[in-house]
Structure formats: C-alpha cells, structure tokens
Amino acid sequence: MTSRFLSAPRAGWEPTDTPTRVLLLLTLGYSAFLVWLSHDAYFWGDDWTFLLRKGTIPGEAIGTLMDPYNSHWSLAHGLTYRLLFEIFGMKTYVPWLIVLVAFHAVIVLSIHYILRRTGCPRSVALGTALAILVTGVAPEMVVWDAAMSHSGALALGFLALAVVVGTDARRAGLVVAAALLSVALMFSATGISVVVLTAVFVAAQHGLRRAALVAGPPIAMFVMWLVVWGREVSGVSRTFDGVADVPNYVFDGLTKVFGTAVGVPGVGPVVVVALMINLLTDRDSNPALRALAWSGLAAAVAQLVLEGVGRLQIGQIDDNPNRYAYFSLVLLSPALALGFARILRTTIEPRWLPLAGVSLALVGYSLHGVSLVREYSAGYTAVSRSWLDRFEGIIASADAGQRPLAQSYDDPVNGGITQELIASQAVRAVLPDGTPSPADRLGAEMMFNVGVGTQTYDLFNPAFVDLAFGWNREIKKLPGCQTYVATVPNPMLQIATMDGIEIGVTSVSTEVTTRLVRDDMVADGRIWNVPAGSIHIASTAKDAVLQVSFNAAGEYTICKQ
C-alpha cells in the first residue's frame, strides 16, 4: 500500500532502467579511478589510533572502542579497521581505500534510488547523483581512509532511507532501517544527521508513530552509550560563551559548499537563497520529493549546529573543515534536485535549452571536481608516504642501539607514535618491507633521538663543541663549565654526537632550535620551548652533528664533559 503522500515509482520504471545502468557504470568506473588514483598513499593522522592503539598491538591499547574518539562513538569505525588490520596488516593502503570509496558509491546510488522513488524526474535524479559522485568539495572524503567514520555513517543512513522508501515504510523496512541507523551512529556523530533526515521524512510521510519506530531504537542506543561511555571527553572544557557564533557557522556551512563545488567564491549565498525560495514556492513537484528536500535541509542544519557547538568546545568555531561541506552537499541534494526539476518544467523555448544548459554546467563542474580530487590525492600521497619512510628510519635508528630521548614531536595530528612502538616486533611484522634512506633515518632521529629538557639524560661524555656563530670567544676544550657571551640574538653552537652526547646550558633563552646534520644532509629543525635557566641538550644519534640555536643574547654558561 502506497502512502497518500509518497507516489509510486514512475510508470514502467525498473531498478535497472537506462539512467540507472548509466549511473551504475559511471559509479563503478569512477570508483575504480579513485582507488587507482590514491593506491600509493599510506596511513596518516587519526589512522594511527585505530591501527596501533585500539587492541591490535599487544600491550599498546589506550582505552576501548567504546570510548569516545574526538567526541565520536567510533565502534563500527574501529571494528572496520580491526578487521582489515587482521587480514592485511599495514602493508598496503588499498583495502582501506576501497572501503572508503565504496561508502561514497553507496551514498551516490542510494540518493539516486531515493530521488527516483519520490518522483524526481529521471534526468534530474541522474544529474544530482553524478554531481555527488564527482564532487570536489571535500576530496579527503574519497582519499583519506579515516574519513570513512563520516562517509560510513552517511552511507548507512541513506541506505536506511532507501529501505524506508523502497518498502513504503512497512514495519519490516522500518526495523531494517533502524538497525542501519544504529550502525551509522557507531561510525561517528555524523550519524545523527541521517537519523534526523530519516525521522523527519517518515514523520512527514507516514506519521509520528512510524517515525518513532525507525528513529527511537538508534536514539535510545546512542543515549545509553552517551550516558555510560561518552559523557567524559578528556581535554575538553564545556563552554557556551561563544554560542552566538553558531548561527554564523551554520550559514557558512550551508553556503560554502556551493562556492567550493563550482569554484566560484561568493556564489553560495545566492544558491542557498534560491533553494529556499524554491522550497517555499514549489507546489507542482511530488509531495514526497518536497518532504525529502525539507528533511535534508533540517538534517543539514542539525549537523551544522552540532558541529558548531562541538568546535566551540575546542576553540575552533572559526574553522569549517572541507569535509563538512561534503555532508552539506549530500544532505541538500534533494533540495538541489527539486530546484533542477523546476528548471526543467519551465517553458523556455526551445525546450531542450534548459537541459542542455544544466548538462553543460555539470560537465564543467565534473572537470573541476576531478581536478580538485587529483590535486588533493597527490598531496596526501606524498605526505602519507613520508610517514612510512619515517617508520623505516625509526626502525633503523632502534637497530643501531640509539636510545629514544623524546616521546613526543612537533606534529599533533600524527600523535601516539613512539620509537619503541614502531620498532617492536609486532609492528615490524605488519609493515611493508623497505630499506630506509639516510635522509629517512636522519628525520627519524630528529624526532626521537634528540632531547631538550630540565633533567639530565645521563649522556655526559667527552664532547667536541664548536661555538659556531654569535659568541664573544672560542669554547674552552677542557671539560667543565665556562661562561660565554652571545653577541647576537640567535647564537648557535654545534656538538659532535659520536656515540651519544649531552651538554648543560644556563641562560635567559626561552627557545631552543635543534637540527641534526650528517654527510651534508640537514634534518628539519625542531623548536623547543624551555624555561629561562638551566637546561640539558642531548642526542643519541650516532656520528652526526647537532646544531643548537638559542633566541637571546647575553651570558651563557655551557657545561660539558
């Protein structure tokens, strides 16, 4: 039985009619292209937590998969990583990339199916789906595997809505949809948006009782998790002092997507206003399609409000990441379809002109989107592959017997990596085979084999120190402590590391920059913020030169063995 608001599929339409077959072929082909494009990439950022710190490596687990990660419930995300890790280790990025791209494809195909089932014209449904398929608003959503926490939630949510419209919201369909929405919430809080989408649509089309049946179980389950596991988020202080900025954040999120999508900054507000006017004035489209468009708008606003409040807590309300534009695009896609359908109903002569204009615009949009994805993929591949190179260097450093002196490094995005962890047999066994270059090893040594702090590293050995730049006299060769005067605000000294070395420095300097040099190669510098007074500077990198710069002129007492 069909709802009085939800029209049956168009007469003669079958799930595998020509537009559907075209979309399936294009989706399969573009998905293969996306996998090929980034197949040389590697892991990065949030990946390390789920690959190395969630039970995959014995003795290295931090919390459980039920604990919140960046304020999200990431159980399904973590289990996906765990399964792929058990099968493939970390030898290749491709399986994770395939899952990410598959989620994107599910979103595209589900939206097309939903639009067709709610009475959207075939050409408009196809064009809307293709616009999502080749979008460049957030290239990371089809390149960086960690983004599956969001795309997985959206894919399962739109699949749930597809089940609802495909079964005309019968009880069995609602049960299946509720289960899919529950898993969507286990990927990330992005699942909340698709719960809102589905609940509002079902309420508008079939009443509140059926809406409660489909949305009630996932909401109850999420609230239970929130009460038991998700209430405490370490390092976050709850504040609503800047809540007045949230509406601006929502407006920016709704409009930014369109300017990014077409490469014309400033066009976003115009598009959003046009969509709103069409939503308020369109009386000729299928009621189910209008309800879907309103539901998508409600879900997009809800998603942006949650994002805005969340970013307010971490002091990043002014930062609207590109991946959020992807969320807005897919949630607003029914409103876009509604607008395009109205354009096709115009009486412009010749009648093919509106379709030709939209088709031409879609071609330009597609080329722009593919260009953005290719550019992002190239950059991400280079950056992520550098971490595999670093891992090889870390292992080489450990095998050389170089004790780690630092447990952190200048990269908060890629946290949790230590020399002991990467050099462990458990991690070595799952990494691809490789030989480190001298530059890889030097970079790894700069991360972990140089230390600056207020406590001794127990490495005071006979030292060869050269006051390279900005001092009033040469250094004394004998061991002990001597006072020197820095005549410039950025004096530098050099230390031959040999088999490990340490010096003590007392000064008014509050910033120390260190660099390792070996065989004419110079590692990137690292800046250490230190208190004025006495500090220790050490390195276990063998047979290198440690360059040390300070940020103040004045008296320095340098102690060496």
C-alpha positions, 0 to 999 in steps of 0.5 A: 500500500502506497502512502497518500503522500509518497507516489509510486515509482514512475510508470514502467520504471525498473531498478535497472532502467537506462539512467540507472545502468548509466549511473551504475557504470559511471559509479563503478568506473569512477570508483575504480579511478579513485582507488587507482588514483590514491593506491600509493598513499599510506596511513596518516593522522587519526589512522594511527589510533585505530591501527596501533592503539585500539587492541591490535598491538599487544600491550599498546591499547589506550582505552576501548572502542567504546570510548569516545574518539574526538567526541565520536562513538567510533565502534563500527569505525574501529571494528572496520579497521580491526578487521582489515588490520587482521587480514592485511596488516599495514602493508598496503593502503588499498583495502582501506581505500576501497572501503572508503570509496565504496561508502561514497558509491553507496551514498551516490546510488542510494540518493539516486534510488531515493530521488527516483522513488519520490518522483524526481524526474529521471534526468534530474535524479541522474544529474544530482547523483553524478554531481555527488559522485564527482564532487570536489568539495571535500576530496579527503572524503574519497582519499583519506581512509579515516574519513570513512567514520563520516562517509560510513555513517552517511552511507548507512543512513541513506541506505536506511532511507532507501529501505524506508522508501523502497518498502513504503515504510512497512514495519519490516523496512522500518526495523531494517532501517533502524538497525542501519541507523544504529550502525551509522551512529557507531561510525561517528556523530555524523550519524545523527544527521541521517537519523534526523533526515530519516525521522523527519521524512517518515514523520512527514510521510507516514506519521509520528508513530512510524517515525518513532519506530525507525528513529527511537531504537538508534536514539535510545542506543546512542543515549545509553552509550552517551550516558555510560561511555561518552559523557567524559571527553578528556581535554575538553572544557564545556563552554557556551560563551561563544554560542552566538557564533553558531548561527554564523557557522551554520550559514557558512556551512550551508553556503560554502559548499556551493562556492567550493563545488563550482569554484566560484567564491561568493556564489553560495549565498545566492544558491542557498537563497534560491533553494529556499525560495524554491522550497517555499514556492514549489507546489507542482513537484511530488509531495514526497520529493518536497518532504525529502528536500525539507528533511535534508535541509533540517538534517543539514542544519542539525549537523551544522549546529552540532558541529558548531557547538562541538568546535566551540568546545575546542576553540575552533568555531572559526574553522569549517573543515572541507569535509563538512561541506561534503555532508552539506552537499549530500544532505541538500541534494534533494533540495538541489534536485527539486530546484533542477526539476523546476528548471526543467518544467519551465517553458523556455523555448526551445525546450531542450535549452534548459537541459542542455544548459544544466548538462553543460554546467555539470560537465564543467563542474565534473572537470573541476571536481576531478581536478580538485580530487587529483590535486588533493590525492597527490598531496596526501600521497606524498605526505602519507608516504613520508610517514612510512619512510619515517617508520623505516628510519625509526626502525633503523635508528632502534637497530643501531642501539640509539636510545629514544630521548623524546616521546613526543614531536612537533606534529599533533595530528600524527600523535601516539607514535613512539620509537619503541612502538614502531620498532617492536616486533609486532609492528615490524611484522605488519609493515611493508618491507623497505630499506630506509634512506639516510635522509629517512633515518636522519628525520627519524632521529630528529624526532626521537633521538634528540632531547631538550629538557630540565633533567639530565639524560645521563649522556655526559661524555667527552664532547667536541663543541664548536661555538659556531656563530654569535659568541664573544670567544672560542669554547674552552676544550677542557671539560667543565663549565665556562661562561660565554657571551652571545653577541647576537640574538640567535647564537648557535653552537654545534656538538659532535654526537659520536656515540651519544652526547649531552651538554648543560646550558644556563641562560635567559633563552626561552627557545631552543632550535635543534637540527641534526646534520650528517654527510651534508644532509640537514634534518628539519629543525625542531623548536623547543620551548624551555624555561629561562635557566638551566637546561640539558641538550642531548642526542643519541644519534650516532656520528652526526652533528647537532646544531643548537640555536638559542633566541637571546643574547647575553651570558651563557654558561655551557657545561660539558664533559 
